[in-house]
C-alpha cells in the first residue's frame, strides 16, 4: 500500500466547496472520480485534505493524501489524473510520502490570500477572483490594524457562528498587504484558522481602510471576543488557499483533532 500526496489547484466558482456532500458537485467528488478511473480501485477515497474550502473559494496549493495499491510511477500521477479532471481542477504535483502522512495533521502552516479590487470601477474579468471595493482605501491604516492580529491570540471575534472549535486561540505568523493596482492582496499565514476567519479578517481590515472602523475597534474585538465587535464576512470568491507548509512529521496543536471546519469552510 502506497501513500500519495497530491497538490491541487482549482477554480472554486462552479463547486459547492471541496468536501463531498449530498447536494451539489464538489472538488472532492471530481477528484475521487478521476482517482478511481486512473487506479481501477472502485472504492478509493482520499484520506484527508489540508483545507476544506467552501463554495466559491479557490486554491493554488490544496493538499490531499490517499492510500492506494496502484503501481503508477509517481511522476505520471498529475498527467494521468488531469486527463480525467475538468478544466477548472488540476493536479499540479504528486509525491510518495511516509505511510502515516496526513494532509491536515502534518501541516505546519497554511497560507491564504484574499484579493481586493480597489479600482474606481469594477473589473469584469476579475469579478470571480476578487472583491471590488468602490471606496478609496487607506492601505497604511489597514496595515497598522493588521499588525495587531499577528501572533498568538484568541480569535473568537473572527469566527462565524456555526463553528464548533474547542479553542479559538490561533497563531498568525504573517499578515501582509501588497498593492498591485488595481489589486490589493491580503496574505495571511497561520498554524490554523477558525470558521470564516480569513474572510472576517479581510472584512474587518477593509472597514478600517474605508474609515468605517477604527484601529482601536480592532484591538477591542481581540479583547472582547465578540463577533459583533469585528467586521463583516467578505464573499468567498476573493479567497484562495495558496500553500500548505509541512514538516517532517505530525504537528497536532490542541485544536487539530476538532471536527469543525477551518478558515475556508463555509468560510
C-alpha positions in Angstrom: 0.0 0.0 0.0 1.4 3.4 -1.0 0.6 6.8 0.5 0.4 9.6 -2.1 0.4 13.3 -1.5 -1.3 15.4 -4.3 -1.2 19.2 -4.7 -4.2 20.7 -6.4 -5.2 23.9 -8.0 -8.8 24.8 -8.8 -11.3 27.5 -9.6 -14.0 27.0 -7.0 -16.6 29.0 -8.8 -18.7 26.1 -10.1 -18.5 23.9 -7.0 -20.3 23.5 -3.7 -17.0 23.5 -1.9 -14.2 21.0 -1.5 -15.7 18.4 0.7 -18.1 15.8 -0.6 -21.7 16.5 0.3 -25.2 15.2 -0.6 -26.3 18.3 -2.5 -24.0 19.9 -5.1 -20.9 18.9 -7.1 -17.7 19.2 -5.1 -14.0 19.2 -5.8 -13.5 16.0 -3.8 -16.2 14.3 -5.8 -14.5 15.2 -9.1 -11.1 14.2 -7.8 -12.2 10.8 -6.4 -13.9 10.1 -9.7 -10.6 10.7 -11.5 -8.7 8.6 -9.0 -11.0 5.6 -9.4 -10.7 5.9 -13.2 -6.9 6.0 -13.1 -6.2 3.4 -10.4 -9.1 1.0 -11.2 -9.9 0.9 -7.5 -13.7 1.5 -7.3 -13.9 2.3 -3.6 -10.8 4.6 -3.4 -11.3 7.9 -1.4 -8.9 10.5 -0.3 -7.7 10.3 3.3 -8.0 14.0 4.1 -7.5 17.5 2.7 -5.4 20.2 4.2 -8.3 22.7 4.0 -12.0 22.1 3.3 -12.6 25.2 1.1 -16.2 26.5 0.8 -18.2 27.2 -2.3 -16.6 29.8 -4.4 -13.2 29.6 -2.7 -10.2 28.8 -4.9 -6.9 27.1 -4.4 -3.3 27.1 -5.8 -1.9 24.8 -3.3 -4.5 22.5 -1.8 -3.0 19.2 -0.5 -4.7 15.8 -0.1 -3.4 12.3 0.7 -4.6 8.9 -0.3 -3.7 5.3 0.1 -3.6 3.0 -3.0 -2.2 -0.2 -4.4 -1.8 1.4 -7.8 1.7 1.0 -9.3 1.6 4.1 -11.4 5.1 5.9 -11.3 4.8 9.0 -9.1 5.8 11.4 -11.9 2.9 10.2 -14.0 0.2 10.9 -11.5 -0.5 14.5 -12.4 -0.9 13.9 -16.1 -3.0 10.7 -15.6 -5.4 12.4 -13.2 -5.6 15.6 -15.2 -6.8 13.7 -18.3 -9.9 12.7 -16.2 -10.5 16.1 -14.5 -12.5 19.1 -15.7 -10.6 22.2 -16.9 -11.2 24.1 -13.6 -9.3 21.5 -11.5 -5.7 20.3 -11.9 -3.2 18.2 -10.1 0.0 20.2 -10.1 2.2 17.9 -8.0 2.5 14.4 -6.6 4.8 12.8 -4.1 5.1 9.5 -2.4 5.1 10.1 1.4 5.5 8.0 4.6 2.6 5.7 5.4 1.5 7.8 8.3 1.5 11.1 6.4 -1.7 13.1 7.0 -2.6 16.2 4.8 -4.2 18.0 7.7 -2.4 16.9 10.8 1.2 17.2 9.4 0.6 20.8 8.2 2.7 23.3 10.0 1.3 26.4 8.4 -1.5 27.3 5.9 -1.2 30.4 3.7 -4.3 32.2 2.3 -4.7 35.2 0.1 -7.7 37.5 -0.1 -7.8 39.7 -3.2 -9.4 43.1 -3.2 -10.0 45.1 -6.4 -9.6 48.7 -5.5 -10.1 50.3 -8.9 -12.7 53.1 -9.1 -14.8 50.9 -11.3 -15.4 47.1 -11.2 -13.1 44.9 -13.3 -15.4 42.4 -15.1 -12.5 40.0 -15.9 -11.5 39.8 -12.2 -15.0 39.5 -10.7 -14.7 35.8 -9.9 -11.4 36.1 -8.1 -11.5 39.4 -6.3 -13.8 41.6 -4.1 -14.4 45.0 -5.6 -14.3 47.9 -3.2 -15.5 51.1 -4.8 -14.4 53.4 -2.0 -10.9 54.9 -1.6 -8.8 52.7 0.7 -6.2 53.7 3.3 -3.8 50.8 3.0 -1.5 52.0 5.7 -4.3 52.1 8.2 -5.2 48.5 7.2 -1.6 47.5 7.8 -1.5 49.1 11.2 -4.7 47.2 12.2 -3.3 44.0 10.7 -0.2 44.2 12.9 -2.5 43.8 15.9 -3.5 40.4 14.7 -0.1 38.9 14.3 1.0 36.5 17.0 -0.9 34.1 19.3 -4.4 35.4 20.1 -7.9 34.4 20.9 -9.7 35.0 17.6 -13.2 34.3 18.9 -14.4 37.6 17.4 -13.2 36.5 14.0 -15.1 33.2 13.8 -18.5 32.9 12.2 -21.4 31.4 14.0 -21.6 27.7 13.4 -18.0 26.9 14.3 -17.5 24.3 17.0 -13.8 24.6 17.7 -12.8 23.7 21.2 -10.5 26.6 21.4 -10.4 29.8 19.4 -6.7 30.5 20.1 -4.6 30.5 16.9 -1.2 31.9 15.9 -0.9 34.2 12.9 2.7 34.1 11.8 2.5 36.6 8.9 -0.1 39.2 7.7 0.8 41.5 4.8 -1.0 43.8 2.4 0.6 44.3 -1.0 -0.6 46.8 -3.6 -0.5 45.9 -7.2 -3.1 48.2 -8.8 -5.9 47.6 -9.4 -5.5 44.9 -6.8 -4.7 44.8 -3.1 -3.5 41.4 -1.7 -4.1 40.4 1.9 -1.8 37.4 2.7 -2.3 35.6 6.0 -0.3 32.6 7.3 -1.1 30.8 10.5 -0.9 27.5 12.2 -4.6 27.1 11.7 -7.8 29.0 11.1 -11.3 29.2 12.5 -14.6 29.1 10.7 -14.6 32.0 8.2 -11.6 33.6 10.0 -9.7 34.9 6.9 -12.8 36.4 5.3 -13.8 38.1 8.6 -10.2 39.5 9.0 -10.5 40.7 5.4 -13.8 42.4 6.1 -12.5 44.0 9.3 -9.4 45.4 7.7 -11.3 46.7 4.7 -13.7 48.6 7.1 -10.6 50.2 8.7 -9.3 51.1 5.2 -12.5 52.8 4.3 -12.9 54.6 7.6 -15.9 52.6 8.8 -13.9 51.1 11.7 -11.0 52.4 13.8 -7.8 50.5 14.7 -8.9 50.7 18.4 -12.0 48.9 17.5 -9.9 46.0 16.0 -8.0 45.8 19.3 -11.3 45.8 21.2 -12.6 42.9 19.1 -9.5 40.9 20.0 -10.1 41.7 23.7 -13.8 41.0 23.9 -14.0 38.1 21.6 -17.5 39.2 20.5 -18.3 38.6 16.9 -20.3 41.9 16.6 -17.1 43.8 17.5 -15.3 42.6 14.3 -16.1 43.4 10.7 -18.3 41.7 8.2 -17.6 38.4 6.4 -16.5 39.1 2.9 -17.7 36.9 0.0 -15.8 33.6 -0.7 -14.7 34.4 -4.3 -11.8 36.6 -3.2 -10.2 33.9 -1.1 -7.5 31.4 -2.3 -5.6 28.7 -0.4 -2.1 29.5 -1.6 0.1 27.0 0.1 0.3 24.4 2.9 3.7 24.0 4.6 4.8 20.7 6.1 7.4 19.5 8.5 8.9 16.0 8.8 6.1 14.6 11.0 2.8 15.2 12.7 2.1 18.7 14.0 -1.0 18.4 16.2 -1.9 21.5 18.2 -4.8 21.2 20.7 -7.5 22.2 18.2 -6.3 19.9 15.3 -8.5 17.0 16.2 -11.7 19.1 16.1 -14.4 18.1 13.7 -15.0 21.8 13.0 -14.2 23.2 9.5 -11.4 25.8 9.3 -10.9 29.1 7.6 -12.1 28.4 4.2 -15.0 26.2 5.0 -18.3 27.9 4.7 -15.7 30.1 5.0 
